[in-house]
Amino acid sequence: MNEKILKVRNVAKAFDGREMIHGMNLSVERGMIYGLLGVNGAGKTTFVKLLLRLYDVTEGQILLDGRDIREYPYDEYMKMFSAVFQDYRIFACSVEENVAFENIDRGRVRKALKEAGVYECVEKLPNKEQTIMMKEFESSGVELSGGERQKVAIARAIYKDAPIAILDEPTAAL
């Protein structure tokens, strides 16, 4: 039996008096993959934002490794997660900067691009990983398709190599 890494205990979240989540309980085991399914407006993204401490719970508690997530220093806590949201952002800089931001390890960037399924596309670009994305600041910038941009965003999460990866509907254009 795997150890429980995450426990959600009687969590509720309300906005302007309207409960988006009520009485949520969940246990997540280390090493497992989970999917959260529901109709639009059911609170899936709200739950992800609670987990990432972008929102605070109205009631209840979220525990990571037995510790309330609000007890972790925020920077330390955020190192444990890589997330790709449905409204991800691509920046007007090189492909490799979009993946790694700083402290670029080109081997790791290539590996992340391959795992995300966009490496072959990037290899065809004029300057490969150094190709500037978007045309906002560089007229020679490249505009990738929606699906290719989403794969670059997923490569960013892979590159971070955090213990917990969260994908909040990032694949709508794939």
Residue, then its C-alpha position, 0 to 999 in steps of 0.5 A: m500500500n502506498e503512503k498518502i501524500l495528500k489528504v483533503r479533509n472536509v474542504a469547502k470554498a465559497f466565493d461571495g457566499r456561493e459555495m463552489i466546493h462543499g465537504m470535499n474529502l480525498s486521499v492521494e497516494r504517492g506515485m499514483i495518477y489521478g483525474l478529477l472529472g466534473v461538469n463545467g462549474a463543478g469546482k475542479t479548477t477551484f480545487v486545483k487553486l486551493l491545492l496550489r495555495l492560490y486560494d485559501v479554504t473557507e473550511g477544512q484542511i489540506l494536508l501534504d505529508g501530514r502537514d497543513i499546507r498553510e504551514y509551509p513557507y510559500d516558496e518551499y511549498m511551490k517548489m513541490f508543484s509544477a502546474v499547467f493551467q488551461d489559461y497557460r502563458i507563452f512569453a515573447c522570448s526563446v523556446e528554451e527560456n519559455v521552458a526553463f526561464e533561467n539557469i538553462d540546461r539545454g540537455r534538460v530542455r531538449k528532454a522536456l521538449k521530447e517528453a512533451g511531444v514538441y521537440e521535432c517541431v522545435e528542431k525545424l525552427p530557424n534557431k531551434e531552441q533559441t528561436i524567439m516565440m511571438k512577434e511582440f518584440e522580435s519581428s522574426g519571432v515564431e507563432l506556433s500553433g495552439g497545440e504546439r504552444q500547449k506542448v511548450a507549456i507542458a515541457r515547462a512543467i516537465y523541466k521543473d521536475a517537481p514531485i507533484a504535477i498538476l495539469d488543469e485542462p491544458t490540452a484543449a488545443l491538442 
